[in-house]
Structures are given as C-alpha cells and as structure tokens.
Amino acid sequence: MSSDQTLAFETDCHIFDGCGFPAPGLHSFTFEPMFSIGGFDFTKPMLLALLGTVVIVGFFWAAFGKAKVVPGKLQLVGEAGYDFVRRGIVYEALGKKEGDKYVPLMVSIFFFVWILNLWSVIPLAQFPVTSIIAFPVILALIVYVLWMGLTFKKHGFVGGLKNITGYDKSLGWVLPLVMALEFLSNVFVRPFTHAVRLFSNMFAGHVLLLIFTIASWYLLNGVGIAYAGVSFVMVILLTALELFIQALQAYVFVLLACTYIQGALAEHH
C-alpha cells in the first residue's frame, strides 16, 4: 500500500482517538520513485513487473531447461500450466491446427497477467500491478496490433475492412448502420474494454482489501475490537476471492485475445 495508507499504522491511529479513517483512494495507486537509473525513475509497480518477468522466465527455464521424458515435480507443474493454456484456452478458441503457432504468446501473456495480479496478496509486495491502467493498455495493444495485422494479412485490405465492419450485402438498407457499429466496436470498443476489464477488476479488488485491512487496525480500540475482528475475517475472505479473480482475469484476458485472433482468421462471407 502507499505511504498514505500506512499512516494509520505508523501513528497508531485508532477509532475514538480523534483521528479520521484513512480511506483509500487514487492516492493509494500513486508511488514515489524508489530510485533512478540514467534519469529513468523506477516505482514499485515497475519493479514488481520486472520481478514478475524474472520469476516467470526463471520458473520455465528451471522447469524445461533440462526437460526429461519422465518429468520431475517442477517440470510436471510447468507442463500442467502450459497445457492448461494450450488445450483449455487456445485450442478451444482456435483449434489445434491454427492455435499451435499462438500458444507460446498466449502462455506468456497468461502467466504474465497472472503474476502481476498475484502480487496483490504476496507479503511485502501487496499491490496488483494491473491496477495501474498503463499495464493492461500495453498488453491489450499487443493483442490489438496482432489482431489487426492478421486481419489484413489474411483478407487483404478490402477484405480486412469487410471483416472488421461486418459487411454483408444481404442486410439491405441497415448495412451502413451495421458497418458503422461494427467498425466502432472492433476498432475502438474492443481494445478499450479488453484493457479496462482487467484494470477495473484489479483496481476494485485492491481498494476493497485496503478498506478492510486498514479498518481492522483502525477499529482496534475499545468496543471497536469486535468490529475489527469482523473486518479481519472479511480480509481473509476477500483474499481468497482475490486469488480466484486474479486467475480468472488472466484466463479471460487470454480467452478474449484468442477470440479476436479467431475472428481475424475466419473466412468472411
């Protein structure tokens, strides 16, 4: 959490002490630079993103660097994760023939999004990197560029325009309206919602965890202790829910990416 949220802990601020509840807000997602290299400032979310990358690369390197026919425990876990994304998401959306070439990218995106989400419940880290909108936007932009590139590569310029505008002459007089709506949806709405869906879930989840975590400490005074216990139980329950949401959002993000690619590769009629 940010320095503003730790104020209540540092000053031993509790209810009935005359200090107000240090409610979380946008300031909870603002971090001062921890250090600078070459004039480039590094904040906590940036370092967590870099550390997450190292963790993912290190894990798969350790799991598959010396792969064996009879896998060890680490290789078995790595294979299970890889196979989940490959069969459970990519093959389901794209089929085996078309999907194989996109498996490495989708596995990378899945585990990257998941670890960035997972930092929220890791001690000392305690912050979901994807609650900073820039990270989901960049990931969604990667998918968007791939999607549009495949669309025009597969269908050509005219065919690509027909694909993203839903051109179908059998629609008659409503065709211009449908094309305008499809163009708006595909070119602007889809990439926007792709990023915002991930961001908003992680943002909201972190705010809820902050509220009940801070409340647990703030209420530790007099009759407020009973309410502090209830608040702490909520922290535990919300943490369990967050673990599920974190994995689910990584799944949804990759599933949507595969769906967009499937639409780009589909034959236009």
Residue pairs with C-beta under 8 A, 6 or more apart in sequence:
1 24
1 28
1 126
1 127
1 210
1 213
2 27
2 28
2 29
2 30
2 31
3 32
4 22
4 27
4 28
5 22
5 24
5 28
5 210
5 214
7 13
7 22
8 19
8 21
8 22
8 214
8 217
8 218
9 217
11 19
13 19
13 22
13 218
14 217
14 218
14 219
14 220
14 221
14 224
15 21
15 218
15 219
15 221
15 222
15 224
16 221
16 222
16 224
17 221
21 214
21 215
21 218
22 214
22 218
23 211
23 214
24 207
24 210
24 211
24 214
28 206
28 207
28 210
29 131
29 132
29 203
29 206
31 43
31 44
31 45
32 43
33 41
33 42
33 43
34 42
34 43
34 44
34 47
35 41
35 42
36 42
44 127
45 127
45 129
45 132
45 135
48 116
48 119
48 125
48 127
48 129
49 116
49 129
49 135
52 112
52 115
52 116
52 119
52 129
53 112
55 115
56 108
56 111
56 112
56 115
59 74
59 78
60 78
62 74
63 74
63 75
63 77
63 78
63 79
64 75
64 78
67 75
68 75
71 79
81 107
81 111
82 103
82 107
85 103
85 106
85 107
85 110
85 254
86 99
86 103
86 106
86 107
89 106
89 110
89 251
89 254
89 255
89 258
90 99
90 102
90 103
90 106
90 254
90 258
91 99
92 258
93 99
93 255
93 258
93 259
93 261
93 262
94 102
94 258
94 261
94 262
94 265
98 262
98 265
99 258
102 258
102 261
105 146
106 254
106 257
106 258
109 139
109 142
109 143
109 253
109 254
109 257
110 250
110 251
110 253
110 254
111 250
112 139
113 130
113 139
113 198
113 249
113 250
113 253
113 254
114 246
114 247
114 250
116 128
116 129
116 130
116 135
117 128
117 129
117 130
117 202
117 245
117 246
117 247
117 249
117 250
118 128
118 243
118 246
119 125
119 126
119 127
119 128
119 129
120 126
120 127
120 128
120 131
120 202
120 205
120 206
120 209
120 242
120 246
121 239
121 242
121 243
121 246
127 206
128 202
128 203
128 205
128 206
128 246
129 135
130 136
130 198
130 199
130 202
130 249
131 199
131 202
131 203
131 205
131 206
132 199
133 195
133 196
133 199
135 199
136 194
136 195
136 196
136 198
136 199
137 195
137 199
139 195
139 198
139 253
140 191
140 194
140 195
140 198
141 191
141 195
143 191
143 194
143 256
143 257
143 260
144 190
144 191
144 194
144 260
146 261
147 257
147 260
147 261
147 263
147 264
148 160
148 164
148 264
150 261
150 264
150 265
151 160
151 163
151 164
151 263
151 264
152 160
154 160
154 264
154 265
155 162
155 163
155 268
159 268
161 167
162 268
163 263
163 264
163 266
163 268
164 182
164 183
164 186
164 187
165 178
165 179
165 180
165 182
165 183
165 186
166 178
166 179
166 182
167 175
167 179
167 268
168 175
168 178
168 269
169 175
171 178
190 260
194 253
194 256
194 257
194 260
197 249
197 252
197 253
197 256
198 249
198 252
198 253
201 245
201 249
202 246
202 249
205 238
205 241
205 242
205 245
208 238
209 235
209 238
209 239
209 242
212 231
212 232
212 234
212 235
212 238
213 235
215 227
215 228
215 231
216 228
216 231
216 232
216 235
217 228
218 224
218 228
219 225
219 227
219 228
219 231
220 228
